Amino acid sequence: MPDYKSLLRELPAVDRLLREAALEEKLHHLPRRLVLQAAQETIASYRRRLSDYSSLDHPPESPVRIDLSPSALAEEAALLAEQKAGSNLKSLVNATGIVIHTNLGRVPLAESAVEAITAAAKNYTNLEFSLDTGERGSRHDHLEELLCELSGAEAAAVVNNNAAAVFLVLNTLAGGREVVVSRGQLVEIGGSFRIPEIMAASGAHLVEVGTTNKTYLRDYEAVVNDNTAAFLKVHTSNYNMVGFTAEVETGALAALAARCRLPLIEDLGSGLLLDLTAHGLPFEPLIQDSIDAGADLVTFSGDKMLGGPQAGVIVGRRDLVSLIRKNQLARALRIDKFTVAALEATLRLYLDSEIALEQIPVWRMLRASPHELHRRAENLAERLSKRVEGGSIEVVEGMSRVGGGALPAAELPTFLVAFSPPETKSPDGLVSKLRRGHPPVILRLQQDRLLFDPRTIREAEEDSLINAVAAACQL
Ligand SMILES: *Cc1c(COP(=O)(O)O)cnc(C)c1O
């Protein structure tokens, strides 16, 4: 019987593997360096395995069972080469039911926004060029009029994301001076965005007022001094306070700010142009309401409830916006032409709210009726049952989530396809196979059942989802 040490000497060389049909074929259509790397790494991994085993008293595999033939290693290397040549950033199926999923790129864009990005990518554009005068223009100009029309604000600027918007506003208006914030609004969003930290980084000094659960107008009033630069109101996007609570309304705070000749900045987080209550969802303040109530500057994300590309929008008073645009850091935080294109196209849809509701994926998903979700879940369950053997598939009631640190308490009743795999398959193993499948499918696992929420699965994705599940079950 051979030992592991002698097997080490039998490992084929890279050249030998490359002559095998499986790898030679890859050389025709994949970059040579990737095929070479795949061959080297495959051999190296066998070498490691054999040397590890040779030092163990009870190795997990017998040496006779390890196939070191060039053809077997070449097959493995060919798969690895394909993997290396594929994109790292993959389109995937979000079956989690979390509509705004930050780790999965937040939200898919409306078709017109996708087309706008493609056109901007293929062609030269008037990104910073005025077609009227032939002179240099501003990239903000493509968005400002639309943003003002939709929000009722005087002026607008757009930066890389809402964290950048808050940072730039504070840095411009309050560097070295004090900004007053309620203790109930010192939130952390998504791990790295924390109000005290962003404030410190911007050079503004945080002045906390009130208590965790209650803050009154008089608390703000009491701390105003010559060094106060602004009031900041922050939307507590990702947590809800219940019980005895009090925060000051935007209108009342804006009136106090005006009396003190200070700007009121409001970070709305998600940013919403359409009334959610009309669709059975909890109330959330609208951007235009904050402007209407007298906020001097309002900031919000482009890719949360707005349903557009990653961006941070600043709307409000013209004099303040123009200071912000002139800040040297604005250049470092500026958006590229793809964002301009996609945001403009998305905003245009909001000019007619019916069209926005129909064409922006985030709205379509949020508004999907229980009736429609039930129909789709039943259909998906039936189609899946025909393709997977063993286990059981049923439709159950469940909840989807808005996600993205928006509407933490919103309940979105849905119907889920629940798949209990056969005894021979581990549910965890299936989840991981689906995650690495083509396309990858991301889902929830609950009490050993794989849950698919049709709310975030587009109909056009259903065929590939079913194929991916069938493939994962066969492996
Ligand atoms: C999400 C959020 C942010 C950060 O926005 P990004 O666009 O992710 O940078 C800031 N403030 C609030 C209140 C938020 O909800």
The ligand as an SDF file (V2000), in Angstrom:
LIG
                    3D

 15 15  0  0  0  0  0  0  0  0999 V2000
  -29.2220   55.2890    6.0930 C   0  0  0  0  0  0  0  0  0  0  0  0
  -29.0180   56.5260    6.8700 C   0  0  0  0  0  0  0  0  0  0  0  0
  -27.8510   57.2760    6.7350 C   0  0  0  0  0  0  0  0  0  0  0  0
  -26.7350   56.8400    5.8310 C   0  0  0  0  0  0  0  0  0  0  0  0
  -27.1380   56.9150    4.5010 O   0  0  0  0  0  0  0  0  0  0  0  0
  -26.2370   56.2220    3.3400 P   0  0  0  0  0  0  0  0  0  0  0  0
  -26.8950   56.6800    2.0830 O   0  0  0  0  0  0  0  0  0  0  0  0
  -26.2970   54.7700    3.5740 O   0  0  0  0  0  0  0  0  0  0  0  0
  -24.8690   56.7740    3.4900 O   0  0  0  0  0  0  0  0  0  0  0  0
  -27.7300   58.4300    7.4700 C   0  0  0  0  0  0  0  0  0  0  0  0
  -28.6950   58.8260    8.3100 N   0  0  0  0  0  0  0  0  0  0  0  0
  -29.8400   58.1260    8.4830 C   0  0  0  0  0  0  0  0  0  0  0  0
  -30.8620   58.6020    9.4470 C   0  0  0  0  0  0  0  0  0  0  0  0
  -30.0430   56.9530    7.7620 C   0  0  0  0  0  0  0  0  0  0  0  0
  -31.1640   56.2380    7.9070 O   0  0  0  0  0  0  0  0  0  0  0  0
  1  2  1  0
  2  3  1  0
  2 14  2  0
  3  4  1  0
  3 10  2  0
  4  5  1  0
  5  6  1  0
  6  7  2  0
  6  8  1  0
  6  9  1  0
 10 11  1  0
 11 12  2  0
 12 13  1  0
 12 14  1  0
 14 15  1  0
M  END
$$$$
